[in-house]
Each structure stands twice: as structure tokens, then as C-alpha cells.
């Protein structure tokens, strides 16, 4: 007999706890080892690219007293090597890695709600058996919002260069020109600080963050309550209500997902901007979310759950992962090609820092290989999209590969030549991942895996491609 409710066993909880502890141990080892668990090949690599990120030489030098971007310049030139090995350098990596992981797993949570909502808005029936998986992913929205606000107040000065108050006044109190003044960042002050002055409290930035998470969470709670009420009472009235709420969420998501990408990621490189960046982050989030949904579906089916899910349903999930891996590549290449071809300095510096830097160029090329070529080649055939072994392989590759994508988006603009990849990064990813999976599986164990009164269940049952 099919198991209708997921049994979150003590053994599975123990495995997730072990994964969390292993991640914490790797994080601590990274703190104790020289260079944070990464073999340092040289102290000067990429320092010229870091300098370009902040504009002029004067501006980079002016920031060297700060704990954030400025110290990366000093340490890249060899002045901070002793500190980077134990404490200062590692702790800065800890701060940035914490932000990277929170942004990445926030994306998985809201993509879960996005996938759930779009099935109702599109009146899709094929996915009725798996809808509770993306709904469970959305339970991470509240913890993610709390962590995001706390992380900003604790580490925001090190993550976001625009928070430095000395960048905004043109003149000092004595009437002399301010050597730290940055005209580009000062021109964007209203976007962060309105209605206050630049360099004060970024009320507009924080307000957007709170509103986005609040709206996502409230709509998630509404959709969840309607879905569970449908289980109890039946009828198609709840389906129509969820369709209306889903349409509202999709409109809000269309705006908030792009603006949050500008706020939480693109504003790290404050001098740089791309009109395609919101789409780029959405594509990376979406394919990662699809991979997680597919992976959980396959693993549940192998564990004896979801017997109604057939190779046809898995084929559709595989097609989504395949298609949106290509879509992500299309957006990546479009953004890169336009900037590369125009070769405008204020635009190209973003890719110069990643493409030509000894620190980041290996990740730049690995990003394309892992997130495009591997999913494309493995899932190209029809049979591969219907076989568990290939789906599991590609989904794991995508989940790791797009975390690397977010690492590459944020680390160069925050740590510059001090940025590394080692035990610290792996440990943080394991810790966040294990907690995220724990929350998702806990949610799955609290309601039926299949919405038993969903009006589209007959369509899902006879789904064939």
C-alpha cells in the first residue's frame, strides 16, 4: 500500500545532523588552517582587477582603512597575509559565504512557491502528484528572511561597499574636497537611503527586504492553508481560490525577484549594472529549484512513496531541468557577449575581474561546463530524462554548479584578490544545505504527500508523453 505521509525517520534526521556537524568541522578547520583551508599560490594575483572594481586609484586607496573592500586591496598586495591566515581573512570569508548561502537557499524557497503557483495559474494537471514538494520548500522563506535581516545588520558593512558613509559628502566639514567621495555611488544614494541622506540608515533598502519577505511569506501561508483545507473538505472551490492567489503571487514575484537580485547581489558591485541581471539570477534560481524538486521526487519514489508518479512525470521534470539549463546559458551568454563586444570599461570590469583573474578564471570556466555542458549532454536523450540515475546525477550537478554561480557573482566584488575557495566554503554550504533539507522534510512529514482532493488528479494519473 502506498505511503501517503512522509516518515521523517530518526535515521534520516541523524544523517542530516551528521552532515551539519561535518560542515561545521570543515568550517572550523578552515579557520585554523593558513589561508582558510585554501592553498595560497601567490599574494599579488588579481589585485589590479580588484582595484578596478572600486573605480579610481584614489578611491581604492581611500577605502583601505575599512574592514570591507579596502582590506582586500591591502591583503592582495601582501600586507595582510599574516592576518588572512588566521582570523581576519577567514572571518571576512565567513561573512560573505553566509550571505551567499542565504541568498542561494532563499532562491530555492521562493522558487518552490513560484513553481507551486504557476501550476495553478496555468491550470496544469500533470504536476498534481508532486505539488507538495515545492510547497514544502517554501517553509524556508521565514527562516531565510530572519537570517537575511540579521546578516545585513551584522555583516552588511563588509558585504556592501555603498554602506560606507564617507563616500557621499563631496566636501569635508572644513570645506576641503572629500578624498573618499564617489560620484557614482553618491548618485545612487536615493535607491538605498531614501528618504534619508546617503551614508545614513538605508531605510529604503531594508524596507524592500522586509516587504518582499513579508509578501512571500503571507502568500505562502495563504496557499498552504487553502491546499490543506482542500484535503479536508474537497470540492473545486479551493482550486479556484488558489488560482487567484497564485496569480497575485506571480505578479509580486515578477517584480520582487528582480529587485531583490539588484539589492542583494548586483549592488555589491555598486559601480556596475546590467539590465539583464534580474533575469540572470532568476534563471539560476529557477533551474536550481527545479533540480531540487526533481531530486526529491526521485528519492521519494525510490523510498516507496509517490507510486502514482511515472516515467512520464519524471520526463517532464527532466525536460524542465534540461530546458532551463539552456535558458540560463542563453541569458549568461547574452549578458557576457554584449558587454564583451561593447568593451565599455564601466561594464567590462565585472567580467575582467572574473575572466582574467588568476583567482576566479577557473571558476568562470567551470561555471559554464558544470551548468550547461554537463546537463545538456547528460539529459539530451529521451531515455536519460526517464531514468533515475541520470536525473539524480544531473540534479546534484546543477545544485552544486549554481551555488558556484552565486559564489562567482558575489565573492569577487566583496573579497577581491582575497577571495578563495576551500573548506570554509564547502563547510558553510553543507551546514546551510542540511538545515534547509531538514526544514523541507519536516514540512513534508506534516501533510499528505499528494493533495488527495485536487481536481486535476485524474489528468495527472493519465499523463502520458
N, C-alpha and C positions, 0 to 999 in steps of 0.2 A: 504493500500500500504506500502511496506517495506521502512523503513527509511535507505537511503544509506549513509548518513554522520552523524556522532555522534554529537548531540547537547549538547555542554558543557554549561549547563544552569547556570544562576546566582545562583540558589538554590544549585546546586552541588558545585559550587565554594565557596559558603558561608559555606557549611558543611566542606569542606577541610580546609578553613581558621579557622573555629572553632576548628577543630582537631589540627591544628598547634598551635593556641593560648593556648589550653588546655595543649598541650605538653610543651610549654614554661612556663606556670604557674607551672606545675609539676616540671620542671627543677629548677625554682626559689625557690619553696617550699623546694625541696631537698637541695638547697644551704643554706637555712635558718635553717632547722631542724638539730639537732645534728646527726652526722654520715651521713649526706647527705640524710636524709629521710629513713634510714635503722636502725632498732633496733639492736644495738651492744650488742652481748651476751657475749663477752669477748675480752680482748685485746691481749691474747697470742696465740690464736688458729692459727695453721698452720705456725707459724714463722719458725719452723725447716724446713719445706718444702720450704719456700721462700729462706732460706739460701742456700739450696742445689742447687737451680736454678742457682746460680752465681758461683758455684764451691767451692772453699775452704773457710774456715772461714776468712782467711786473706783477700781474695779478697772481701768478703761481707763487712767486716769492712772498707776496704779501700774506698768502694763506698758510705759510709754513709754520706759523705758531699754533695753528689749530690742530685738534686731535683728529679731525676728519680727513679731508682730502690732502691737506698740506703735508702731513707727516708721510704720506705715501711718496711724495717727491723726495723728501729728505732721506727716507729709508731706501728708496730706489737707487740713490746715488751712493749708498754705502754708509750713511751717517747713522742709521738706526738699526744696523744688523744685530747688535747685541740685544737690543730690546725686542726685535722681531722674533727672536728665537724663543724667548720665554716671557709671556705676559702681554706687552703692549700690542705687538703684531698679531699674536694669536687671538687676543680678545677682540681686536677690530674685525678679524675674520669671523669670529663667533657672532658678532653683531650683524654683519652683513649676511652670513649664512642663515641666521634666524629669520631675517626679513625675507630672503629668497624663498625659503621653505614655506613660510606663512603665505606669501603671495601665490606660490605654486599650488599648495593644497587648498587655499581659498578658491582658486580656479576650479579644482576638481569638485568642490562642494556646489558652487553656483552652476557649473555645467550639469551636474546631476539634476538640479531643479530645472534648468533650461531644457534638457532632454525630456524630462517628465512633462513639462508644459507644452512643448512643441508637439508631442504626440496627441494631446487633446486639441490643441489649436488646429492641427492638420487633420483631425478626425482619423488618425491612424489606428488600425486594428491589429496589425501583425505583432506589435510590441506589448500587447496586454499582459502576457505572462511574465515579463521582466520589469514592469514599471516600478515595482517596489525596490529594486536595486538602486536606481538613480535617486529615488525618494529618500532612501537611507543615507546616501552620500550627502544629502542636503543638511543632515543633522550637524555637520561640521561648521555650518555658517555661523552659529552663535559663538562657539569657542574661537573660531577664526577672527571674528570681529573684535572680541575682547582682547585677544593676543595682538591684533593689529594696532589697536589704540595704545595698549600698554607699550608695545615695542617702539612705536613712534616717540612716546614721551621719554622712554629710557635711552633710545639709541638714535633718534631722529637727527641729531646734530652731526653724527658721524656718517649717516646714510645720505642725507640731503644737503648739498652744498649751499642751496639757497636759504637755509635757515640761519646762516651766519649774518648777524646784524650789521657788521662793519662793511657789507657790500653795498649798502643802499644810500647813505648820505654822500653827496658829491663833495661837500666841504666839511672839514672838522670844526669843532667848536671855536677854535681860534681863527677861523676863516681861511685856513690853508687847504689846498686840494687834498682830498682823501685818497691816499695811495691804494687803498683796498677797494675803491669804488668800481663796480662792474655795471656798465651801462646796459648790457643785455639782460642781466638778471634783474636789475632795477626796473627795467621796462616791463617785466612780468610780475611785479610785486602784487598787483591787484588780484591776479589769479590765485595767489596763495594767501594774502593777508587781508583782503577787503572785508570789512570797511576800515580796518586799521592800517597803520603805516607799515611800510616794508621793514622787516627786521624785528617786528614786534611778535605778538602771538598769531600764528597762522590760522585764524578762526575759520576762514572760508575753506581751507584745505581740510581741517578736522571736521567741519560741518558736513562736507561732502562725504567723507568717510563714514560718519555716523549715520547719515541719511541713507546711504547705499546699503549698508549692512542692516539697518533697521527695516528698510523696504523689503529686502530679500528675505529676511527672517519672518516678517509678518505674513508675506505672501506664501512662504513655505509652510508656516503653521496653518494658514487657511486651506491650502491644498491638501495638506496631510489630514486635517480634520475631516474634510469632505470625502477624501478617499477611504478613511476608516469608517465614516458613517455609512458610506455605500456598502461596505462589507456587512454592516449590521442590518440595514433597512432595505437595501436593494432598490430597484427602480432606476429609471434613466434620468431622474431629475438632478441627481448629484453629478452625473456625467456632464450635463449641460452647464451646471454651476461651475464645475472645474474648467470647462472650456472657456467661460467668461473670465475667470480669474487668471487662467493661463495666458489669455490674450493681453490682459493688463500687465502681467509679469514680463511678457516678451517685449512690450513697448518700453518698460522701465529698464529691462536688461540691455536693450539695444543702445540706450544712452549711457547707463551706468558702467557697463563693461568697458566701453571705450574710454570714458573719463577716468575710471579707476586705473586703467593701463597708463594713461598720461600721468596721473598723480603718483602712483606707487612705483612706476618703473622709468618712464621717459623723463620725468623731472629730475632723476638722478644725474643725467647728463643735461644740465639746465641750458647750456648753450645750443644744444642740438634738438632738432624736432623732425618728425616725419608725419605726414598726413595719413600714412598707411599704418601707423604703429598700432592703433586700436584694433584694426583687422588682424594684424600680425599676432598680437597677444591672444586675441580671441581664437584664432586658428590653432595656436599652440595649446591653449587651454582645452579647446573642444576635442582635439584628437586625443589628448591625454585622458579626458573624461570618458570618451568612447572606449578607449583601451581598457580603462578600469572597469567599466560596465561589462565589457566583453569577457575580461578575465574572471570577474566574479561569477558571471553566468556560467562559464565553462567549469569553473571549480565547483560550483554548487551542483551542477548536473553530474559531475563525476562523483560527488559525495552522496548521490542518491536523491537529490532534490530536483525540482523542476522537470519531471519526466515529460511534461507536455511540450517542452522546448525541443524542437527537432533540428536537424541539419539545415533546414530552410531558414529558421530563425538565426542560427549561427552564421549562415551565409550572408544574411542581411547585415548583421553586426560586423562581420569581416569586410563587407563592401564599404561600410561607413568608415572603418579604420583606414582601409586602403585609399578611399576617395579623399578623405580629409588630410591624409599624409601628403597627397599630391596637392591639395589646396594650400596647405601650409607652405609647401615648396614654391608654389606659384606666387604667393604673397611675399615670401622671403626673397625670391629671385627678382620680382618686380621692384621691390624696395631697393635691393642691392644694385641692380642694373641701372636704374635711373640716377642714383647717387654716384655710382662709379663713372657713368658716361658723362654726366654734367661736371663732375670733379670740382664742385664748389667747396672751398676749404671748410666753411662752417658746417657743411653737410658731410663731407667725406671723412672728417676727423673721426667720426664714430666708427667707421669701418677700418680706417688706418690703424686705430688703436687695437682692433681685434684681428685684422687681416695680416698686418705686418709685424705685430709684436711677437717677440720670442715667447712671451708668457702665454698668449692667448691664441696664436695661429693654429696650434694643434687642435684646440677645441673648436675653432672656427670650421675647420675641415671635417672634424669628427661629427659636428652638428649635422652637416649635410648627409654624410654617409649613414649615420645611425637613424636619422629621422626621415630620410627619403629613400635612399637606395635599398636599405635592408627591408623596410616594409613593402616597398614596391616590388622587389624581386621575389620575396617570400610569398606574398599574397596575390601574385599576378594571376595564377590559375584558379579555376573554379573549385577544384578539389581542395586546394590549400585553405580556402575560406570556410570549408565544411569539416575540417579535421582539427580536433582539439589541440594536438601537439603543435601545429603551426600557429594557431590562434594564440595559444599561451606564449609561445616564443616571441611573436611579434608584439603582443601587448606588453610584455616585460621590457622589450627593447624600446618601445615608444614611451613608456612611463619613465624609464631612466633617461632616454635621449632628450625628452622635452624638459626634464628637470635640468639637464645640461644646458639646454637652450636658455632657460631663465637665469642660470648661473652666468652665462655669457652676456646676457642683457644687462646684468646689474653689477657684477664684480669689477670690470674694468673702470667704470665710472666712479666707483667708491674707493677701491683699494689701489687702482692703477698698477704700477710695477710690483707692488707688494702682494698682489693677488696670487694665490696659489691654489692647487688642488691636491688634497691629501686626506689623511684620516679625519681631520676636522670636518671636512665637507661630507664625507661618507657617513660619519657618525651622526651628524645633525640630520641628514636625510633619513637614516634608519630610525632615529627617535621620532621625528615627525610622522614618518610613514606608519610606524607601528601604532602610534596613538590614533592617527586618522582611521586606520583599518579597524582598530578596537571600537571606535565610536560607530563606524558604519555597521559592523557585525552586531554590536549591541542593539542598534536600531532595528536591524533585520530580525532579531530574535523576539521582537515585541509585537509583531503583527504578521498576518498571513503573507507568505511569500508571493502568492498570486491573489490579486483582488477578485474575490470569488463571485461578486455580483457585477463585475464590469460588463457593460452591454456588448463589448466587442470581442468577448471570449470566443464565440463561435467562429468569427473571422480569423482570429489567431490560431484556432485549432485546425482550420482548413488552409492555413497559409502554405503556399507552395510556389517555388520559383525554379 
